[in-house]
Each structure stands twice: as C-alpha cells, then as structure tokens.
Amino acid sequence: MKYLFSIITALLLTSCISTQSTLKNVDNTAIRPTIKDLAYAITEYATDNKYGYDQDYPINIGFIHEKQEDINIQYYFKGLEGPNGEKISYKKVDTCCPFPTKNSLMGAGTVGIYEVTFEGSNKKVMLYFNIFEKGKILCPKGFAIKKPVSSNN
C-alpha cells in the first residue's frame, strides 16, 4: 500500500511540473556562507528587488536534504534583522511552484513560502526559498545583515 501511494504521489507531482524550470537565479557554483554563532555569515546585499520576493527569484539555499530545511532556514534568518535592527520572526506558510530538478529523488522540487514579521510592527512580508538548487545567499531588500555579537573578554 505504501509503495502504491508513493507511485501515485510521484505521478501526480511530475504531471503538475513543467519540463523547464522557471527559476531565474540558480548558480551551481555558489558557495553557502559560513556558519558563525548558529547563523549564516551573510556578507552581501541583493541588488535585485525580486530576490526572495518572487517565486522565480527565490533564496536558493540548496542543495540540502529536505530534512535539513528547518535548520538552514533558521541559519539564514539568524543572519538578518529588520532594516532598523528589528528582531524578525518567521514561519513557513505554504509551498508552491513545482519545478524539475535533479536534486530530488522524485525529480521535482517546490519553493517554500515564509511569512516574516518585524518586531514592533504589523508589517509582514513573504519570502520564497528553494532548498533544491544553489544560488548566491544574499540579504534581500528591506532587511539588514545582522552585526556579529562581539564578546568582551
């Protein structure tokens, strides 16, 4: 029964996928930032307004195993803050946009949609993440790179 369910799921997923990916910012040579204090050490700001805000220009943190999505998303958000230093909160609200990929056992990937809120504000933004493909990991417009916590010895 489990085998039959897996086959049906695979057929449904692949039948809903176009044969060409719509992702515009995949870079297989990109190197994931180092992790410092349980956060990605993000060093660059995005220059494209669509970066992270558009399903075709997601934040590509792959290739990672699906079971590692939560921790890598956590590393990403721990490296950011609001534009004025606000603490940010996030939660995954949906997935969308199936696309073909060689980096998934099923031959297909999806884009995760995360709702982000800023402390002291009602402002909410949606950011798109892709764990199946690589790309340069940048700070999207409207956010700031969190300054490292300095330790006084």
Sequence and secondary structure as in RCSB ss.txt:
>XXXX:A:sequence
MKYLFSIITALLLTSCISTQSTLKNVDNTAIRPTIKDLAYAITEYATDNKYGYDQDYPINIGFIHEKQEDINIQY
YFKGLEGPNGEKISYKKVDTCCPFPTKNSLMGAGTVGIYEVTFEGSNKKVMLYFNIFEKGKILCPKGFAIKKPVS
SNN
>XXXX:A:secstr
 HHHHHHHHHHHHHHTS SS   S   TT     EETTEE    B  STTTTTSTTS EEB S  GGGHHHHHHH
HHHTEE TTS  EEEEEEEEEEEEE SSSTTSEEEEEEEEEEETT   EEEEEEESSSB    B TT EE     
   
